[in-house]
Amino acid sequence: MLAALVSALVGLAILAATPVYLVGVVALVAVGIGKQYRFVQTARTVQATTTITQSLGRPRISVGDDVELELSVELSEPAPATLAISPDLPVGLGATTPTITIDPGDTEASERVSLSPHVAGAFTVKKAAVTITTDSFAETLRMGNTSELIAEPRSPRQLHVGAGGDEIAAAYGDHSAERGGSGLDPAELRKYVPGDPAARIDWKATARLGETYVREFEAQTDRATVLVSDCRGPLAAGESGHRKIDYLRDVLLAVTAVSERLDDPLGLLTVDESGIAQRVDPTRSNTQYNTIRTHLREIEPTGLLGRDDPETQTVAQTTRAASLLRGDDTAFGQTLRPYVASVRSHVERVRSEPLFDAINRTSDSEEQRLFVIATDDSNRAELREAVKLAARRGNQVLVFLTPSPLFETYALADLEGTYESYLSFEQFRKELDRAPRTRAFEVGPGDRIENVLAAGRRRRRVARE
């Protein structure tokens, strides 16, 4: 309005060729400058006297839970103008942005807003937007503190980590830098003393020597750990919040916590249908551990549910079979040769599969590493060869497997059928566990594992009767 009036007076002065109108222009400009100066002073006063605090009820919640953000405004002297204060809420928190209005003369106000993240991840509530309004001017400033909210994936029910239905006694991924501990390389046997964990008893040595012995393991220091998270389609199996990927994510987060506590270098590989989707090389720092935690919370399965033939032979098995059949011109040999050649061709293709390729590209390092592989049993041939390759190159391997039978829709409806499938899984887990420098554990819902094993016990009892 003021600018339009000034322009009009300048135009009249030119048309009338009289300077009297210019006096009015000067006066109006002076008034405008005065108002602008007073507004600047008002804005400075607001900045100097206003304290804005944004506080969360808790900094970490699970996806779908609610947390309150309290926005409070306090002025050390009455507000010199109308203030409108709004938090800067990121997308994904499922909240409508509130606005606090403070009229001239007021000194405080507050507002609460409920936040409910729809997805996992880290969210930053930035500094609040403060709009100062007078009769002539309006300006928006950023004031106050920022707040960080971590939305974690909802933890699955009754997480079980173990072998053959028995939970492991020690923390997975743990080791000691000062003495013998629960590493993977056996160091020596010693006699059992009261207080030793039963999980450390070497039953074979105990049976052989007639006394109870425990196995000590070589202490490891400064061990680089690489988490390998399979994110392919089969990992989506299961109910919402209780999928294979949800159980494995909890285990990898626990291993991350152990690595941070021990100050071990930690890295991450995520694998999808196309290969390595994400790669974070091992380092140690608070930023690194937090980055990996963020990535783990955000991973989701990709692609379609599907599986390879779980009974595919290994490269070594098919190579031996092919050598035995070479030169066999009998009807038997001629019949089997095309089949073995087909199987061998399939096994060779394993080498181009995403998980195997990821291990192949990262396990050939000068320093020995611990590879923590989180996957399921739907690609057995690929996993078998990937584990063998990593161990053959001098690395240690921890495999955490979700048994596919426990995540099928019929799992509880047909307990005996599920038990048979679970036995096949357990045989495969044991095969991996017997490999050099390798340990393999099952991961899944403890209640389902117990129900399936109970069905197996009932069947054996009935058979005995």
PAGU-323116 format. One record per residue: z, y, x of N, C-alpha, C in turn. Coordinates in steps of 0.001 Angstrom, whole numbers, padded with zeros to 6 digits, always signed. Layout:
BEGIN
ZYXZYXZYX ...
//
This chain:
BEGIN
+000000-001202+000839+000000+000000+000000+000000+001247+000871 +000876+001253+001882+000971+002412+002757-000330+002613+003526 -000925+001525+003996-002183+001622+004737-003299+002168+003857 -003327+001785+002598-004362+002273+001683-004207+003762+001428 -002954+004220+001304-002703+005642+001052-003096+006483+002264 -002789+005977+003452-003166+006690+004674-004677+006805+004771 -005383+005724+004484-006841+005737+004533-007423+006745+003547 -006820+006840+002361-007308+007773+001344-007115+009219+001804 -005958+009515+002381-005702+010888+002840-006628+011271+003985 -006909+010347+004892-007833+010627+005988-009224+010919+005421 -009620+010158+004417-010921+010395+003798-010999+011762+003128 -009940+012174+002436-009915+013482+001779-009972+014598+002818 -009248+014409+003924-009255+015439+004968-010655+015639+005525 -011392+014548+005683-012758+014658+006207-013684+015309+005181 -013558+014890+003925-014435+015434+002877-014161+016911+002601 -012850+017263+002551-012486+018654+002212-012499+019547+003443 -012648+018943+004594-012648+019716+005844-011419+020595+005950 -010293+020022+005536-009040+020767+005628-007986+019873+006269 -007217+020437+007190-006226+019628+007902-004950+019352+007125 -004819+019961+005935-003550+019808+005221-003280+018338+004882 -004368+017617+004601-004178+016199+004272-003717+015380+005474 -004088+015824+006661-003662+015095+007869-002157+015161+008080 -001563+016278+007588-000096+016375+007668+000538+015257+006859 -000051+014991+005685+000462+013899+004849+000289+012548+005530 -000853+012407+006249-001094+011152+006982-000018+010933+008027 +000266+011998+008772+001288+011882+009817+002634+011516+009224 +002958+012140+008091+004254+011871+007454+004340+010419+007003 +003257+009928+006402+003266+008545+005934+003346+007552+007090 +002615+007865+008171+002692+006984+009346+004104+006949+009897 +004743+008105+009905+006133+008169+010386+007042+007322+009516 +006812+007408+008196+007630+006597+007286+007398+005110+007552 +006127+004730+007749+005804+003329+008012+006436+002827+009292 +006361+003652+010333+006965+003256+011614+008468+003116+011467 +009061+004024+010680+010506+003956+010473+010908+002679+009753 +010137+002304+008719+010454+001078+007989+010275-000156+008871 +009222-000142+009669+008991-001268+010561+010100-001385+011589 +010539-000248+012108+011633-000255+013076+012900-000818+012442 +013188-000351+011202+014389-000837+010524+014288-002341+010237 +013071-002822+009930+012905-004259+009667+013140-005060+010945 +012616-004548+012064+012839-005234+013343+014331-005303+013643 +015029-004189+013387+016477-004192+013608+017175-005179+012676 +016699-005252+011434+017269-006206+010484+017071-007638+010977 +015855-007932+011463+015566-009280+011963+016454-009622+013163 +016653-008644+014046+017525-008877+015203+018955-009124+014756 +019385-008372+013734+020750-008560+013208+020909-009952+012630 +019884-010403+011891+019934-011749+011301+020029-012795+012404 +019218-012643+013448+019262-013601+014546+020605-013611+015257 +021202-012449+015402+022458-012336+016153+023665-012793+015356 +023605-012671+014035+024805-012933+013217+024738-014222+012414 +023605-014906+012450+023427-016084+011596+023510-017371+012407 +024308-018310+011916+024409-019648+012517+023912-020671+011500 +022915-021426+011891+022342-022458+011017+022586-023819+011651 +023189-024714+010878+023520-026047+011381+022879-027105+010481 +022158-028028+011112+021602-029180+010401+022300-030433+010928 +022991-031144+010056+023735-032324+010505+023432-033511+009606 +023218-034667+010254+022959-035911+009542+024235-036708+009383 +024360-037389+008263+025538-038231+008043+025672-039289+009110 +024568-039841+009576+024538-040805+010689+023162-040775+011302 +023062-040984+012595+021771-040828+013268+020855-042038+013159 +021397-043204+012782+020585-044414+012667+020805-045058+011305 +019710-045389+010634+019800-046100+009369+018687-047140+009316 +018748-048015+008330+017681-048990+008110+016662-048420+007142 +015440-048879+007271+014381-048434+006369+014793-048714+004927 +014630-047705+004063+014991-047853+002657+016385-047373+002333 +017258-047228+003350+018596-046684+003114+018537-045157+003018 +019602-044561+002506+019676-043113+002361+020666-042523+003356 +020375-041317+003791+021305-040555+004611+021196-039094+004195 +022314-038385+004208+022301-036981+003795+022132-036054+004992 +021263-035079+004811+021120-033990+005773+021780-032764+005161 +022787-032231+005838+023463-031023+005350+022944-029810+006114 +022460-028845+005375+021986-027591+005942+022990-026502+005565 +023664-025931+006557+024668-024893+006292+024307-023610+007027 +024540-022498+006351+024223-021179+006889+025476-020316+006832 +025834-019715+007959+026988-018813+008033+026581-017536+008756 +026979-016385+008185+026719-015086+008811+028042-014430+009151 +028119-013870+010341+029363-013212+010756+029565-011867+010078 +028536-011346+009448+028637-010128+008639+027659-010251+007481 +027841-009494+006410+026986-009638+005221+025500-009557+005560 +024715-010382+004849+023274-010423+005084+022656-009047+004838 +021832-008538+005773+021215-007223+005602+019942-007260+004756 +019473-008454+004408+018252-008589+003609+018282-009944+002916 +017304-010203+002086+017206-011500+001418+016687-012544+002409 +017400-013668+002497+017029-014743+003419+016708-016014+002624 +015655-016691+003005+015306-017994+002424+015230-018996+003573 +016086-020019+003524+016185-020976+004637+015780-022356+004137 +014841-023002+004858+014372-024350+004500+014326-025228+005739 +014768-026495+005637+014619-027419+006774+013160-027828+006928 +012769-028156+008136+011405-028623+008407+011431-030147+008461 +011188-030787+007310+011305-032240+007209+009980-032917+007543 +009999-033915+008435+008753-034627+008756+008316-035519+007605 +007037-035863+007601+006500-036761+006577+007109-038152+006754 +007377-038826+005658+007886-040187+005717+009350-040325+005394 +010021-039192+005113+011453-039250+004813+011729-039261+003314 +010693-039213+002499+010861-039352+001056+011769-038326+000435 +011629-037056+000825+012513-036010+000305+011714-034760-000019 +012181-034020-001030+011610-032715-001358+012372-031651-000567 +011639-030775+000091+012270-029770+000943+013012-028735+000107 +014334-028598+000305+015102-027609-000453+015025-026227+000215 +015374-025198-000530+015422-023832+000006+016749-023186-000380 +017436-022642+000622+018673-021891+000389+018312-020406+000359 +018759-019720-000687+018536-018269-000781+019848-017529-000598 +019847-016581+000329+021020-015740+000570+020638-014300+000246 +021334-013735-000716+021060-012349-001122+021786-011373-000200 +021309-010128-000149+021995-009116+000674+023479-009022+000312 +024327-009056+001332+025770-008983+001110+026457-010331+001190 +025714-011455+001003+026310-012788+001098+026525-013163+002567 +027437-014127+002779+027743-014522+004164+027634-016022+004424 +027455-016836+003389+027362-018270+003648+026712-018997+002472 +026171-020176+002778+025590-021053+001759+025303-022392+002417 +025172-023431+001604+024857-024758+002140+024093-025571+001097 +023431-026604+001586+022637-027464+000715+022572-028846+001345 +022568-029882+000500+022433-031250+000987+021152-031851+000417 +020476-032635+001257+019262-033312+000817+019327-034762+001271 +018952-035671+000378+018992-037101+000680+017664-037527+001304 +017749-038172+002473+016570-038658+003179+016523-040180+003090 +015350-040728+002818+015185-042183+002720+013865-042575+003374 +013898-042917+004666+012653-043248+005384+011936-044441+004770 +010618-044325+004638+009807-045413+004109+009312-046338+005215 +009269-045841+006443+008776-046629+007568+009758-046510+008728 +009700-047474+009630+010559-047434+010810+010002-046448+011825 +010901-045884+012617+010466-044959+013656+011488-043881+013912 +011141-042957+014802+012006-041825+015133+011475-040585+014427 +012363-039867+013766+011991-038669+013025+012783-037485+013571 +012108-036354+013737+012752-035139+014222+012729-034082+013122 +013928-033654+012720+014045-032528+011798+014093-031276+012670 +013024-030507+012648+012908-029357+013541+013799-028203+013085 +013807-027116+013873+014595-025946+013517+014199-025434+012131 +015181-024926+011412+014934-024470+010043+014060-023214+010038 +013284-023069+008959+012455-021879+008765+013267-020838+007998 +013457-019657+008590+014229-018572+007981+013269-017417+007669 +013068-017147+006395+012179-016059+005977+013018-014846+005576 +012805-013720+006283+013516-012467+006022+012591-011575+005183 +013085-011096+004052+012248-010317+003143+012929-008988+002792 +012180-007890+002945+012623-006563+002485+011562-006022+001530 +011725-004755+001116+010748-004166+000184+009355-004080+000798 +009287-003930+002110+007990-003667+002746+007487-004787+003635 +008401-005633+004157+007980-006625+005146+008611-007988+004860 +007985-009032+005415+008524-010397+005373+008126-011084+006669 +009054-011809+007239+008799-012492+008513+009564-013809+008520 +008946-014854+009089+009592-016163+009181+009936-016475+010625 +011203-016842+010855+011694-017204+012184+012147-018653+012181 +012233-019250+013361+012769-020604+013513+014157-020498+014120 +015141-021057+013421+016514-020922+013888+017282-022222+013676 +018396-022339+014396+019273-023495+014228+018966-024606+015211 +019521-025767+014937+019377-026920+015820+018371-027910+015240 +017942-028838+016094+017113-029950+015625+018002-031181+015453 +017551-032114+014633+018293-033357+014398+017347-034536+014546 +017857-035615+015163+017055-036824+015364+017566-037937+014467 +016647-038566+013751+016986-039697+012882+016162-040904+013317 +016846-042024+013556+016174-043277+013894+016230-044184+012674 +015053-044568+012183+014969-045519+011072+014604-046880+011641 +015531-047816+011565+015317-049134+012128+014826-050097+011053 +013973-051044+011445+013554-052055+010470+014774-052778+009922 +014716-053126+008664+015845-053816+008046+016043-055176+008709 +017258-055455+009143+017530-056705+009843+017395-057887+008891 +016743-058960+009335+016604-060140+008476+017935-060840+008292 +017991-061680+007273+019252-062349+006940+019562-063447+007949 +020822-063601+008268+021347-064722+009044+020440-065103+010219 +020243-064150+011120+019414-064408+012294+019995-065569+013105 +019165-066561+013347+019560-067735+014135+018687-067812+015374 +019315-067967+016526+018598-068192+017779+019207-069417+018433 +018415-070431+018643+018989-071638+019208+017953-072692+019502 +018390-073954+019406+017522-075087+019704+017942-076261+018835 +017011-076835+018099+017311-077992+017261+018354-077723+016217 +018460-076471+015773+019442-076114+014753+020754-075615+015308 +021001-075791+016615+022240-075322+017245+022023-073941+017849 +022938-073032+017589+022819-071686+018147+023163-071700+019630 +022492-070829+020399+022819-070736+021818+024141-069998+021965 +024886-070366+022998+026230-069809+023167+026239-068502+023918 +025245-068289+024799+025249-067099+025659+024207-066108+025189 +024389-064872+025627+023419-063828+025279+022100-064107+025967 +021020-064094+025199+019707-064342+025793+019285-063134+026613 +018683-063431+027760+018242-062367+028646+019321-061899+029598 +020540-062446+029480+021642-061977+030315+021586-062642+031681 +022122-061960+032663+022269-062523+034002+023252-061658+034759 +023672-062137+035898+024652-061415+036692+024087-061093+038057 +024433-059940+038572+023973-059562+039904+025041-059837+040954 +026205-060360+040538+027311-060504+041474+027676-061953+041753 +027353-062870+040831+027784-064250+041022+026840-065160+040255 +027048-066480+040433+026249-067416+039676+026405-067156+038202 +025343-067348+037453+025418-067045+036031+024409-067828+035246 +023906-067237+034143+023035-067959+033226+021581-067647+033483 +021191-067565+034747+019780-067387+035055+019029-068671+034783 +017761-068742+035130+016956-069917+034826+016803-070857+036017 +017162-070435+037222+016986-071270+038407+018309-071965+038741 +018381-073329+038648+019635-074016+038967+019996-073874+040435 +021283-073653+040695+021724-073479+042076+022563-074673+042531 +023607-075028+041756+024465-076126+042191+025283-076640+041015 +025822-077850+041213+026741-078431+040247+028162-078212+040729 +029083-078060+039779+030512-078036+040127+031278-078669+038985 +032503-079085+039265+033320-079718+038243+033709-078717+037158 +033804-079221+035969+034210-078407+034819+035659-077948+034983 +035926-076695+034661+037292-076179+034624+037525-075570+033247 +038754-075624+032740+039024-075062+031410+038546-073607+031311 +037857-073314+030242+037317-071963+030056+035815-071880+030253 +035236-072891+030934+033783-072914+031090+033129-073135+029726 +032052-072406+029420+031378-072610+028142+030736-073984+028075 +030837-074607+026904+030279-075956+026737+028782-075973+026956 +028125-074845+026682+026669-074790+026835+026243-074967+028283 +027180-074764+029240+026829-074872+030663+027053-076288+031203 +027574-077189+030375+027807-078561+030844+026475-079257+031096 +026350-079867+032260+025167-080654+032582+025461-082094+032176 +024951-082488+030998+025319-083784+030430+024723-084944+031232 +023541-084731+031796+022960-085809+032595+023805-086086+033825 +024210-085026+034505+025052-085201+035697+026415-085765+035313 +026935-085321+034167+028238-085822+033696+028177-087322+033456 +027099-087781+032809+026952-089213+032539+026772-089999+033829 +026048-089409+034778+025755-090107+036032+026976-090202+036935 +027801-089140+036957+028914-089081+037900+030249-089512+037293 +030285-089639+035951+031518-090109+035319+032557-089025+035125 +032285-087783+035527+033172-086659+035317+032359-085493+034757 +033072-084547+034130+032371-083423+033510+031984-082393+034567 +030684-082078+034616+030163-081094+035555+029427-079992+034797 +029464-078811+035374+028686-077699+034818+027665-077268+035861 +026592-076666+035379+025506-076228+036246+025603-074722+036466 +025721-074328+037742+025660-072907+038074+024201-072533+038308 +023905-071295+038095+022540-070830+038283+022517-069674+039269 +021386-069535+039921+021252-068473+040916+021355-067108+040265 +022169-066263+040884+022245-064890+040400+020938-064179+040692 +020561-063297+039796+019331-062542+039969+019665-061059+039954 +019032-060323+040809+019274-058883+040860+017968-058133+040684 +018066-056986+040072+016917-056096+039949+015710-056818+039364 +015934-057590+038316+014876-058402+037739+014042-057584+036774 +012742-057554+036988+011841-056876+036058+011570-057803+034878 +011741-057300+033683+011525-058073+032463+010359-057471+031696 +009471-058333+031216+008344-057893+030404+008455-058550+029036 +008630-057747+028006+008649-058254+026638+007208-058407+026164 +006889-059572+025613+005538-059826+025097+005673-060110+023605 +005253-059162+022791+005394-059285+021345+004040-059608+020720 +003950-060779+020115+002738-061188+019400+002746-060495+018034 +001701-059724+017753+001637-058966+016497+000465-059413+015624 -000013-060631+015846-001175-061085+015097-000799-061521+013678 -001822-061789+012879-001648-062051+011454-000574-063049+011073 -000494-064227+011730+000511-065215+011324+001950-064712+011378 +002212-063673+012153+003582-063148+012255+003995-062389+010999 +003077-062183+010055+003408-061500+008794+003973-062458+007756 +003979-063759+008044+004446-064741+007074+005918-064523+006742 +006249-064683+005479+007631-064534+005028+007784-063426+004027 +008985-063334+003453+009272-062304+002467+009426-060951+003153 +009243-059904+002378+009393-058548+002917+010786-058368+003510 +010820-057910+004752+012087-057727+005446+012610-058981+006113 +011978-060141+005808+012413-061421+006376+011201-062187+006888 +010262-061462+007483+009062-062062+008032+009343-062576+009456 +008405-063352+009961+008553-063827+011342+008749-062646+012296 +007926-061610+012132+007987-060464+013037+009345-059772+012971 +009992-059794+011809+011297-059137+011662+012375-059861+012470 +012350-061196+012435+013332-061968+013215+013084-061792+014718 +011827-061860+015125+011516-061727+016549+011808-060326+017061 +011588-059329+016225+011883-057944+016627+013370-057788+016960 +014237-058379+016143+015673-058284+016404+016036-058895+017751 +015400-060006+018092+015669-060649+019382+015211-059759+020529 +014028-059188+020417+013515-058322+021489+014356-057060+021637 +014870-056541+020537+015764-055386+020627+017058-055767+021351 +017530-056990+021114+018737-057452+021807+018475-057606+023301 +017317-058149+023673+016973-058280+025089+016855-056898+025732 +016312-055938+024984+016230-054564+025495+017611-054012+025796 +018559-054271+024903+019930-053795+025108+020550-054427+026358 +020288-055715+026572+020811-056392+027764+020203-055790+029022 +018888-055567+029013+018224-054981+030180+018779-053597+030485 +019042-052820+029438+019595-051484+029651+020993-051562+030237 +021791-052492+029729+023162-052635+030236+023166-053036+031707 +022211-053882+032093+022130-054346+033482+021276-053445+034357 +020692-052401+033765+019826-051471+034481+018636-052196+035101 +018079-053156+034364+016899-053886+034818+015629-053134+034443 +014613-053147+035296+013314-052590+034893+012781-053363+033687 +012252-052647+032717+011802-053274+031467+010420-052761+031104 +009549-053693+030684+008210-053336+030227+007912-054009+028901 +006759-053678+028336+006402-054204+027016+004899-054432+026922 +004523-055566+026349+003140-055846+025958+003141-056196+024478 +002286-055559+023698+002069-056008+022330+000651-056549+022252 +000501-057668+021555-000770-058387+021529-001247-058513+020089 -002460-058044+019824-003068-058251+018512-004342-059072+018666 -005161-059139+017612-006358-059991+017646-007364-059584+018721 -007328-058332+019131-008303-057856+020114-007793-057949+021550 -006526-058296+021739-005963-058387+023086-004718-057536+023218 -004535-056909+024375-003368-056070+024606-003517-054781+023801 -002633-054593+022844-002682-053381+022017-001873-052261+022647 -000832-052629+023361+000055-051624+023948+000620-052194+025241 +000666-051372+026272+001206-051835+027553+002092-050755+028148 +003339-051128+028420+004288-050246+029083+004779-050989+030316 +004416-050533+031498+004793-051222+032729+006291-051095+032990 +006897-052114+033634+008352-052123+033821+008856-050983+034704 +009802-050233+034184+010568-049246+034947+011960-049200+034351 +012848-048479+035000+014205-048342+034463+014518-046863+034281 +014879-046494+033085+015347-045153+032768+015745-045153+031301 +016594-044218+030926+016982-044123+029524+015769-043861+028639 +014858-043039+029141+013644-042751+028376+012822-044011+028161 +012718-044857+029205+011938-046091+029100+012524-047022+028039 +013847-047237+028089+014473-048141+027114+014287-047607+025693 +014450-046307+025515+014295-045723+024180+012847-045811+023706 +011905-045620+024631+010488-045738+024271+010162-047141+023797 +010659-048135+024514+010390-049523+024133+011047-049845+022792 +012276-049358+022583+012925-049585+021284+012085-048991+020156 +011570-047785+020377+010743-047134+019355+009499-047959+019060 +008832-048440+020111+007633-049265+019917+007973-050541+019147 +009093-051171+019486+009468-052414+018814+009748-052186+017330 +010382-051077+017026+010681-050798+015605+009415-050535+014799 +008383-050058+015467+007170-049655+014751+006107-050738+014676 +006265-051844+015413+005201-052853+015416+005095-053525+014049 +003876-053792+013652+003577-054498+012420+002461-055498+012699 +002472-056644+012008+001410-057629+012216+000045-057077+011816 -000987-057534+012513-002352-057119+012219-003181-058355+011893 -004338-058171+011318-005248-059286+011076-004821-060142+009913 -005399-061337+009828-005199-062237+008699-004272-063372+009067 -003582-063893+008047-002791-065099+008248-003740-066242+008561 -003417-067008+009599-004288-068121+009966-003676-068862+011124 -004217-069985+011447-003630-070750+012543-004660-071669+013170 -004447-071943+014447-005264-072920+015143-004691-074301+014878 -005437-075309+015278-004948-076675+015163-003759-076852+016087 -002543-077163+015554-001365-077243+016412-001391-078417+017382 -002274-079367+017174-002283-080545+018031-003401-080499+019065 -003996-079318+019298-005059-079212+020295-004551-079692+021654 -005370-080447+022368-004944-080968+023656-004937-079874+024713 -004191-080131+025771-004177-079204+026893-005422-079411+027745 -005681-078429+028606-006814-078540+029524-006679-079782+030395 -005472-080038+030915-005265-081181+031802-005540-082495+031069 -005047-082596+029812-005250-083825+029057-006731-084099+028818 -007450-083102+028413-008871-083304+028128-009663-083552+029403 -009247-082924+030505-009933-083173+031782-009763-084630+032206 -008529-085152+032056-008296-086562+032399-009125-087485+031509 -009150-087173+030206-009917-087998+029269-011400-087989+029628 -011901-086794+029980-013323-086688+030319-013647-087502+031570 -012748-087475+032575-013003-088218+033813-012985-089723+033564 -012122-090184+032661-012054-091611+032356-013311-092093+031634 -013870-091225+030810-015045-091609+030025-016347-091433+030790 -016305-090695+031914-017532-090471+032677-018053-091803+033227 -019270-092097+032941-019869-093346+033410-019617-094528+032501 -018853-094320+031406-018588-095395+030456-019742-095448+029456 -020613-096451+029615-021801-096554+028767-021591-097491+027581 -020330-097895+027403-020071-098742+026244-020164-097922+024971 -020188-098649+023836-020245-097955+022543-019011-097064+022379 -017856-097542+022880-016613-096755+022787-016753-095438+023544 -017234-095516+024800-017375-094322+025622-018390-093353+025064 -019511-093894+024590-020549-093030+024041-020088-092328+022775 -019206-092987+022018-018689-092377+020778-017706-091254+021072 -016845-091458+022084-015778-090489+022360-016223-089316+023214 -017258-089509+024053-017664-088444+024961-017979-087125+024260 -018782-087117+023179-019057-085833+022502-017800-085182+021938 -016869-086049+021451-015627-085499+020901-014799-084820+021990 -014646-085502+023147-013859-084939+024250-014507-083667+024764 -015834-083669+024857-016540-082465+025313-016294-081306+024365 -016261-081614+023055-016018-080568+022066-014608-080019+022197 -013629-080938+022366-012242-080512+022521-012068-079703+023796 -012725-080155+024869-012599-079435+026141-013167-078024+026008 -014296-077931+025302-014879-076612+025083-013913-075724+024324 -013223-076312+023340-012267-075534+022558-011092-075083+023425 -010595-075993+024271-009457-075649+025132-009836-074553+026108 -011048-074632+026650-011486-073592+027568-011512-072230+026879 -011791-072239+025573-011807-070975+024842-010410-070364+024738 -009384-071216+024915-008012-070708+024894-007838-069596+025921 -008565-069723+027020-008418-068761+028113-008864-067360+027717 -009631-067249+026664-010053-065925+026203-009248-065465+024997 -008280-066289+024565-007439-065905+023432-006507-064761+023839 -006122-063898+022883-005384-062656+023217-004097-062863+024002 -003235-063780+023559-001946-063952+024233-002136-064496+025648 -002980-065518+025792-003236-066071+027124-003825-064999+028032 -004774-064244+027513-005413-063203+028317-004400-062149+028762 -003468-061794+027864-002448-060792+028210-001554-061301+029341 -001128-062570+029250-000293-063152+030309-001095-063263+031600 -002347-063645+031511-003191-063794+032689-003342-062465+033434 -003457-061382+032701-003699-060071+033304-002433-059415+033835 -001272-059916+033467-000030-059233+033861+000933-060103+034668 +000683-061397+034770+001656-062279+035430+001371-062493+036909 +000202-062075+037371-000158-062280+038774+000269-061074+039600 +001575-060941+039771+002135-059797+040479+002875-060279+041717 +003001-059405+042703+003724-059766+043921+005194-060036+043632 +005770-059282+042690+007169-059497+042339+007274-060490+041185 +008256-061357+041266+008478-062303+040187+009127-061573+039013 +008693-061922+037832+009178-061267+036629+009698-062286+035627 +010444-061789+034672+010849-062596+033529+009973-062175+032354 +009177-063103+031841+008357-062847+030659+009100-063363+029430 +009381-062475+028497+010050-062840+027254+008993-062802+026153 +008524-063980+025752+007420-064087+024808+007971-064345+023411 +007638-063481+022465+008071-063620+021085+006851-063905+020219 +006788-065115+019668+005620-065507+018893+006029-066622+017925 +005032-067286+017326+005320-068433+016473+004576-069645+017014 +004554-070728+016231+003944-071969+016718+002553-072189+016139 +001908-071148+015638+000616-071343+014984-000543-071431+015970 -000327-071052+017235-001367-071152+018266-000798-071929+019458 -000524-073198+019234+000221-073984+020217-000535-074161+021522 -001806-074460+021441-002571-074689+022674-002583-073441+023537 -002806-072292+022916-002838-071028+023659-001486-070730+024290 -000404-070891+023515+000926-070595+024032+001289-071542+025165 +000965-072818+024998+001274-073810+026025+000628-073424+027362 -000631-073057+027325-001341-072710+028555-000857-071374+029129 -000496-070425+028255-000002-069131+028734+001329-069291+029454 +002211-070120+028896+003515-070359+029522+003342-071048+030868 +002485-072054+030910+002247-072779+032162+001689-071845+033229 +000795-070964+032837+000195-070041+033799+001236-069091+034383 +002057-068499+033516+003074-067555+033995+004061-068235+034929 +004495-069449+034574+005454-070173+035417+004821-070606+036724 +003562-071017+036666+002872-071461+037882+002747-070336+038901 +002719-069114+038429+002625-067958+039317+003993-067476+039803 +005036-068271+039557+006358-067957+040087+007236-067143+039176 +006783-066851+037960+007586-066078+037028+008495-066994+036223 +009534-066420+035665+010371-067126+034709+009899-066760+033304 +010114-067680+032384+009605-067477+031033+010687-067833+030009 +010921-066924+029091+011736-067188+027908+010806-067107+026703 +010795-068147+025884+009945-068164+024703+010829-068197+023468 +010604-067269+022561+011299-067249+021280+010267-067524+020194 +010467-068644+019481+009482-069136+018528+010039-069139+017108 +009248-068655+016174+009615-068812+014764+008914-070050+014231 +009649-071024+013674+009027-072238+013134+008261-071908+011850 +006969-072107+011854+006156-071768+010683+006615-072462+009401 +007067-073737+009442+007479-074398+008199+008576-073649+007439 +009438-072941+008161+010546-072245+007500+010087-071017+006731 +008858-070571+006957+008371-069351+006321+007286-069628+005278 +007044-070914+005006+006086-071267+003967+006723-071083+002588 +005891-070859+001584+006411-070625+000231+007104-071860-000325 +006727-073042+000156+007319-074284-000362+008546-074711+000440 +008988-073912+001401+010012-074353+002354+011250-074921+001667 +011747-074263+000643+012966-074719-000022+012669-075646-001195 +011448-075559-001728+011095-076415-002862+010866-077857-002412 +010376-078035-001198+010106-079365-000662+010810-079501+000683 +012125-079710+000630+012917-079731+001856+012534-080893+002773 +012219-082056+002189+011872-083185+003034+010535-082966+003742 +009568-082387+003013+008300-082070+003643+008465-081019+004728 +009313-080029+004465+009590-078999+005460+010283-079596+006674 +011163-080571+006437+011865-081224+007545+010882-081940+008464 +009896-082623+007887+008896-083310+008706+008136-082307+009568 +007746-081171+008963+007029-080144+009718+007926-079532+010788 +009216-079381+010468+010160-078830+011444+010306-079763+012648 +010292-081078+012405+010385-082025+013517+009202-081866+014465 +008007-081619+013903+006838-081374+014750+007027-080103+015572 +007566-079076+014928+007848-077835+015667+008856-078089+016786 +009916-078820+016476+010967-079063+017458+010433-079855+018650 +009533-080768+018387+008916-081515+019491+008132-080566+020397 +007417-079624+019787+006652-078660+020580+007587-077741+021362 +008689-077302+020732+009651-076430+021428+010238-077160+022635 +010580-078424+022459+011131-079196+023570+010113-079341+024702 +008857-079506+024325+007806-079606+025345+007760-078337+026190 +007832-077187+025546+007849-075929+026294+009119-075819+027129 +010238-076234+026572+011531-076093+027243+011614-076961+028498 +010846-078040+028523+010861-078925+029701+009977-078408+030834 +009159-077419+030546+008264-076884+031579+009078-076189+032668 +008599-076200+033909+009328-075544+035002+009551-074060+034721 +010729-073562+035085+011075-072144+035019+010935-071574+033603 +011129-072426+032604+010895-072014+031222+012036-072463+030320 +012435-071596+029409+013344-071955+028328+012703-071531+027024 +012866-072348+025994+012262-072062+024691+013317-072190+023601 +013375-071223+022709+014359-071193+021627+013672-070956+020288 +014288-071468+019247+013810-071211+017895+014492-069964+017349 +013778-069224+016524+014301-068007+015903+013931-068050+014421 +014903-067825+013562+014588-067844+012135+015819-067667+011284 +015667-067847+009971+016801-067711+009050+017736-068905+009171 +018972-068652+009560+019927-069729+009778+020190-070563+008549 +020190-069937+007365+020470-070699+006151+019361-071693+005853 +018107-071298+006107+017001-072230+005857+017016-073385+006851 +017302-073071+008110+017376-074143+009106+018445-075146+008720 +019588-074655+008277+020684-075544+007887+020292-076394+006677 +019631-075792+005690+019207-076551+004506+018205-077635+004863 +017268-077303+005746+016252-078276+006148+016890-079422+006928 +017785-079117+007862+018443-080158+008644+019354-081006+007772 +019999-080379+006792+020850-081135+005869+020013-082132+005076 +018803-081723+004675+017912-082645+003976+017537-083820+004868 +017323-083549+006140+017010-084627+007077+018174-085581+007250 +019386-085039+007312+020572-085907+007435+020746-086782+006199 +020503-086207+005021+020621-086986+003791+019609-088123+003769 +018405-087827+004221+017361-088855+004222+017738-089992+005170 +018286-089651+006342+018669-090701+007286+019836-091520+006740 +020760-090859+006042+021907-091577+005478+021452-092560+004393 +020530-092098+003547+020001-092970+002501+019257-094150+003106 +018505-093884+004200+017764-094969+004847+018707-096019+005430 +019862-095582+005961+020820-096533+006532+021472-097375+005439 +021691-096748+004285+022345-097471+003181+021410-098472+002552 
//
